[in-house]
Amino acid sequence: MPKTILITTQKQLDKLKEVKADQTVTIDAELRLPGVLHVYGNLVIKRKLDTDWHGDRYVEAWDSATVEAWDSATVEAWGSATVEASGSATV
């Protein structure tokens, strides 16, 4: 996959299973996360992302990953992952 990926459709997001360490993925549409998305690189969420912790539809940041989230996002990070939140986002 290319190092920079722009996700604007549900079909594109459905194919994405992980963000590799050398990748930056930007989600720039209101979409529904289809399952667990493992992030090892950089993930930028610019629009509302429909997730469900109990339904196994959430983002996991690992190692030295970076996740940027806006609005009412909730993010959990492990290892030396970095999370940037704004608006009413919680970390």
N, C-alpha and C positions, 0 to 999 in steps of 0.2 A: 504494500500500500504506500501511497505517497506520504511524505513527512508532514504535510499540512492538508487536512481534510475538512471540508465544510459540509455539514449535514443540514439539509433543508427539507427532506421528505421522510415520511415514515418508513418507506422501503429502504432508504439508505441506513436509517438507524437500526432497523431490524437485522441488517447484515453485520453490524458492528458488534463484536464480542469483547474486544479489548482495545485499549489505546497503548501502543507499544512505547517503550522508553524514548525512542527518537521521533515520536509523532506529536503533533498538536492537532486536536480535533475541536472544532467549534460547532455547537448545536445552535442554530439560529432559526428555530421554528418551534411552535407549540406542539410537542409530540408526546407519545406514550412510550416509556422505556419498556422493552419487551422482556427483559430479564436482568440478571446481574451484569453490570458493566465494570470490568476490571481496568483500572487506570494505572499505568506505570509511567506514562509521559505527561502531557498537558491536556487538560479538558477545560473548555470554556463553555458554560451554559448561559446563553443570552436570553432565552425565552423560558416560559413555564415548561417544565419537564414533569410529566405525570409519572410518579413513582409510588411504590407501595412496599414498605419494609417487610410486612407480613406476607405479601404476595410474591416475594423474591424478585422484585423489580426495583433495584437500587444501584447506586454507584459505590464502588470500593476503590479507595486510593491507596496504593502500595509504594513501598520503597521511597524514591525521591520524586514522586508524582506531584503535580500541581493541579488543583481544581479551583476554578473561579465560578462562583454562583451568585445570582441576584434574586431579588424579591423574597419569597417565603421558602427558599431552599433550605434543606437540612443536609449537612455533610458530615461524615465520620471519616477520619484518616488514621492510618497506622504507619509505623516506622518513621522515616523522616519526611513524610508527605507534607506538602504545604497547601493550606486552604485559604482562599481569599473570599470573603463574604461581604455583601452590602445589602442595603434595604433591611428587610426583616429576616434575613437569612440567619440560620443558627449553625454553629459548628460544634 
